[in-house]
């Protein structure tokens, strides 16, 4: 392709190019100039095969990011925060590098619906205030605040995608059949919580839509239309897969057999509305409920 044609292509730097990032690359391959930040030399071949130019750098090492700020007009930030504390130093290092380059016009960030905390099953949209209940969620709130400030300071359009549980049959660990096969219990109905979901392919499409149409300093819930409690979700998956339904335990019984991480996901209940996803990003979900998505 002639150099002049290349310069007319939209350019994108993907930061945190795991499963969802690779799906985004596949959607845009051949139409955008694609780059992907990685700290692992071993991943360069995978990224090239997906259509991206690998860029070596480590979000935990600010000096290694010196040249990334001038590489692309758009950035998709899907990298997780550090595993401890309440601040996201990785996002801080990234934004410092991007600010020095002065090129970024649009930035999309993959946050988490965990920033809302426990809503006791309430149904709500993006106007609800954040109320993080864990350090893990606080790190995401910190990242969101840094990204908003970056957008205001640089003029870049920053869109925050708040993402719930991601699933897909071809995603590593992304299908409930693995949990069902292990016989992992769920909570009994009177103790159960509402959860939200998005198929990995729809999430990748939402990322692309936000890279084109995301509003400035705008939050978007990226979830499907499912309205199920967690145990009912696993019951549905079991029925679709022809597996036994999980045993149901009280919360006290579950605390004795499940890990703290597993229990933490059973401690928050919320039902998210996705009007902005459909109306502002104009995304038509290919898997509007888990009932169809689990079969995909």
C-alpha positions, 0 to 999 in steps of 0.5 A, spaced: 500 500 500 502 506 498 505 511 504 500 516 502 494 511 503 497 509 509 497 516 512 489 516 511 488 510 514 485 511 522 491 509 526 490 505 533 494 503 539 491 497 543 494 497 550 492 491 553 491 486 547 489 480 550 482 476 548 478 482 547 484 486 544 485 481 539 478 481 537 478 488 535 484 487 531 481 482 527 475 487 526 479 492 524 485 489 520 486 492 513 482 498 514 486 501 520 493 502 521 494 498 528 499 498 533 499 494 539 503 495 546 506 489 549 511 487 554 512 480 552 517 479 546 514 472 545 507 475 543 510 479 537 508 474 533 501 473 535 500 480 534 503 481 527 498 475 525 492 479 528 494 485 523 498 489 528 505 492 529 508 490 536 510 496 540 515 493 546 513 497 552 511 496 560 506 500 563 510 498 570 516 502 567 514 509 565 521 510 561 519 504 556 513 508 554 517 514 551 515 513 544 508 511 544 505 518 545 506 520 537 504 513 534 496 513 533 490 518 533 486 513 537 488 509 543 484 503 546 486 502 553 484 495 556 490 493 560 488 492 567 491 496 573 496 493 578 494 488 583 494 492 589 493 499 592 487 504 590 491 507 585 492 505 578 499 507 576 499 503 570 494 508 567 498 514 570 504 512 566 500 511 560 497 518 560 504 521 561 507 518 555 500 520 551 500 527 553 508 528 551 506 525 544 500 530 543 497 526 538 491 522 541 484 525 539 480 519 542 481 514 547 477 509 549 478 505 556 475 498 558 473 499 566 468 495 570 461 495 572 464 494 579 465 501 580 458 502 582 459 497 588 453 493 591 446 496 588 442 491 592 439 489 585 437 496 583 436 497 576 440 503 573 444 507 568 450 511 567 448 517 572 448 513 578 454 515 582 460 510 583 461 506 590 466 502 590 466 496 595 473 493 594 480 496 592 480 492 585 474 497 584 477 503 587 483 502 582 478 503 576 475 509 579 482 512 580 483 510 572 477 513 570 478 520 574 485 520 571 482 519 564 477 524 565 482 529 567 487 527 561 481 528 556 479 535 559 487 537 559 488 535 552 482 536 548 482 528 547 475 525 547 475 520 552 470 514 553 469 510 559 466 503 557 464 500 564 464 492 563 461 486 567 462 479 566 465 477 559 463 470 556 464 467 550 465 459 548 472 461 545 474 465 550 479 462 555 475 461 561 470 464 558 464 459 558 460 457 565 461 450 562 468 449 566 465 452 572 459 447 572 464 441 570 467 442 577 461 442 580 462 449 583 456 451 587 451 457 586 447 461 592 440 459 594 435 464 591 434 468 597 441 469 598 443 470 590 445 477 586 443 479 580 449 479 575 450 483 568 454 480 562 456 481 555 459 477 549 466 478 548 464 479 540 459 484 542 464 487 547 469 488 541 464 491 537 462 496 542 470 498 543 470 499 535 463 503 535 466 507 541 473 509 537 468 512 532 462 515 536 464 515 543 462 522 547 467 526 550 468 524 557 462 519 557 460 513 560 457 507 557 455 501 560 457 495 555 452 490 557 446 485 554 439 485 555 439 479 560 436 480 567 438 474 571 440 472 578 447 469 578 444 462 580 439 462 574 445 464 569 448 458 571 442 453 571 441 456 564 448 454 562 447 447 565 441 446 561 444 448 554 450 444 555 447 438 558 450 438 565 447 438 572 445 444 575 450 447 580 448 445 587 445 451 591 448 453 598 446 459 603 451 465 603 454 462 610 455 455 607 458 458 600 463 462 605 466 455 607 468 452 600 469 458 596 475 463 595 475 470 597 475 472 590 469 468 588 465 470 594 466 477 592 463 477 585 457 474 589 457 480 594 454 485 589 447 485 586 445 490 580 442 490 574 444 495 568 441 499 563 444 499 556 440 505 552 447 509 551 450 503 548 444 502 543 442 509 542 449 513 542 454 508 540 448 505 535 450 498 537 446 492 535 447 486 539 449 480 536 448 476 542 442 480 546 441 475 552 446 470 554 440 465 552 443 466 545 450 468 546 451 461 550 450 457 544 454 461 539 
